[in-house]
Structures are given as structure tokens and as C-alpha cells.
Amino acid sequence: PKPLIFNQVLESLKNQTLEKSYWELIIVDNNSNIPIETWVDLTWHPNALIVIEKTQGLIYARNRATIEASHDYLISVD
């Protein structure tokens, strides 16, 4: 991902009005050249998780997010 755009998306999520305890943030690192966990800060979210999906492709990333999710509804942002 492009760090500037990625961080803008995270900043928008961070500033939304829904209480963070009501939703989880799952980031799927879909075999990035530079691991996302090395440059993104998710300490602001109590339910944030970065997972790695080695098989490249949008469907694999979304499937991994679905497996990791603990709530009934998912919203994908890509």
C-alpha cells in the first residue's frame, strides 16, 4: 500500500464518531514488500489487529479478514 493514502484512511477511521469499543479494525497485510506492522501505528484502537495473508489477491485478503472478524458485519476498505 501507499503509506500516505493508507495513513489518511486510518486517520479518517480514527476520527469517526462511533465509539471504538463498538468495532474492530482488521488490517490484512497481503504479502507486502515492507510489512505493514513496521510502519503503521494502531495503538489508538483497542481492537486493532494486523494479520498476514501470504496468498496474494483481493479475495484471499477478504477471506482472511472474514475468518479473523469477531462481529457479524464487515465493511471492507481498500
C-alpha positions, -999 to 999 in steps of 0.1 A, spaced: 0 0 0 9 36 -4 17 48 32 4 84 27 -30 72 14 -31 43 39 -25 67 68 -51 91 56 -77 63 56 -66 53 91 -69 89 103 -104 91 89 -113 59 108 -97 72 139 -118 104 138 -152 88 131 -178 93 158 -187 57 165 -171 46 198 -140 24 191 -152 -2 215 -181 -10 192 -159 -20 162 -127 -38 154 -101 -28 129 -85 -57 109 -57 -49 85 -47 -77 62 -11 -75 50 -14 -93 17 23 -101 13 36 -65 12 72 -58 3 75 -38 35 54 -54 63 26 -30 74 33 -37 110 67 -20 107 53 14 97 17 17 109 7 27 144 -26 12 157 -22 20 194 -52 43 191 -76 14 186 -83 -11 214 -95 -38 189 -69 -35 161 -53 -64 145 -28 -69 117 -29 -103 100 -7 -116 72 -22 -134 42 7 -148 21 -15 -157 -9 -18 -126 -29 -52 -114 -42 -81 -94 -30 -104 -124 -25 -77 -141 -3 -73 -109 18 -111 -105 22 -115 -142 32 -87 -138 58 -105 -107 72 -137 -127 74 -121 -155 93 -104 -131 117 -135 -110 124 -154 -115 156 -185 -95 146 -214 -103 123 -210 -73 99 -179 -65 78 -171 -33 59 -141 -35 36 -120 -5 27 -94 -9 0 
